[in-house]
Amino acid sequence: MNFENLEQIAHRSVNLETLIPKFDATVLAMLITKDEKTQSDVLMMKVEMTDGKQLTQKLKGIHIAELLDVNLKNMGITSMDQIVDHKFKFEKTTFRIGFPRWLPTKKVK
């Protein structure tokens, strides 16, 4: 990769401190991987907002068990292929530990 492209990549990323509490976004990718620090499984979710900015979040067990799983079941979603390349309304959620996450709450048509 040519370093001339780094500025373009940085401009597409979202500053979490200024990210609004609710937004619509398309899920670009989801991947289950190992957390480097804890070696536990985590879910990586990359989304693109309607303004073209992108957000990648690491969802740990607490995020999945306390809310993501509930949200997906309420929407009738049972597999990753029902999420990737689909648009959702995301809402900021705070948890008892760690930083807030923006999780899908409703499918957008």
HELIX and SHEET records of a PDB file:
HELIX    1   1 PHE A    3  ASN A    5  5                                   3    
HELIX    2   2 LEU A    6  ARG A   12  1                                   7    
HELIX    3   3 GLY A   61  HIS A   63  1                                   3    
HELIX    4   4 ILE A   64  LEU A   68  3                                   5    
HELIX    5   5 ASP A   69  ASN A   74  1                                   6    
HELIX    6   6 MET A   80  GLN A   82  5                                   3    
SHEET    1   A 5 GLN A  54  LEU A  59  0                                        
SHEET    2   A 5 ASP A  41  MET A  49 -1                                        
SHEET    3   A 5 LYS A  22  LYS A  34 -1                                        
SHEET    4   A 5 LYS A  87  THR A  93 -1                                        
SHEET    5   A 5 ARG A 101  LYS A 107 -1                                        
END                                                                             
